[in-house]
């Protein structure tokens, strides 16, 4: 599992969100979120920026470049 997949899942669970909740909040489909969390698809940078802004973390954190 890559860091983005791990961090996205961790942030979602820490915020007590289901994939469906996160889907509604961000406008991404629940299946897309599942693919990203399960490392079946790699999101583009725009997606990473949207999630970083939503969770109020840096993209570097989300991508695993910093702790």
matplotlib code that plots the C-alpha trace (Angstrom):
import matplotlib.pyplot as plt

x = [0.0, 1.4, 1.5, -1.4, -3.7, -2.7, -3.0, -6.3, -7.8, -6.3, -7.6, -11.0, -11.3, -9.8, -12.6, -15.2, -16.2, -17.5, -16.3, -19.8, -19.6, -16.2, -17.7, -20.5, -18.1, -15.6, -17.7, -15.7, -17.5, -17.4, -15.9, -13.1, -12.3, -12.3, -9.9, -7.6, -7.7, -7.0, -4.2, -5.9, -5.7, -3.3, -5.0, -3.8, -2.3, -5.5, -7.2, -4.4, -4.8, -8.5, -8.1, -5.2, -7.4, -10.4, -8.4, -6.3, -3.0, -0.2, 0.0, 3.5, 1.9, -0.8, 1.8, 4.0, 6.9, 6.6, 5.2]
y = [0.0, 3.4, 6.3, 8.2, 5.1, 4.7, 8.3, 8.8, 5.9, 7.0, 10.5, 9.3, 7.0, 9.5, 11.9, 9.1, 9.3, 6.5, 6.4, 7.6, 10.6, 11.5, 11.1, 13.5, 16.0, 16.1, 15.3, 12.2, 8.9, 6.3, 3.7, 6.1, 6.7, 2.9, 2.4, 5.1, 3.6, 0.1, 1.3, 0.2, 3.6, 6.5, 9.9, 12.9, 15.9, 17.9, 15.1, 15.1, 18.9, 18.6, 16.0, 17.9, 21.0, 19.0, 17.4, 20.5, 18.7, 19.3, 17.5, 16.4, 14.7, 13.1, 11.8, 10.5, 12.9, 14.2, 13.0]
z = [0.0, -0.9, 1.6, -0.1, 0.3, 3.9, 4.8, 3.0, 4.9, 8.2, 7.9, 6.9, 9.9, 12.3, 11.2, 11.6, 8.0, 5.8, 2.2, 1.3, 3.7, 2.2, -1.3, -0.5, 1.1, -1.7, -4.8, -5.7, -6.1, -3.4, -5.8, -6.7, -3.0, -2.5, -5.4, -4.0, -0.5, -1.8, -4.0, -7.2, -8.8, -8.2, -8.0, -9.9, -8.1, -8.2, -6.2, -3.6, -3.2, -2.7, 0.0, 1.7, 1.9, 3.1, 5.9, 6.6, 6.0, 3.6, 0.3, 1.4, 4.5, 2.4, -0.1, 2.6, 2.1, 5.7, 8.9]

ax = plt.figure().add_subplot(projection="3d")
ax.plot(x, y, z, "-o")
ax.set_aspect("equal")
plt.show()
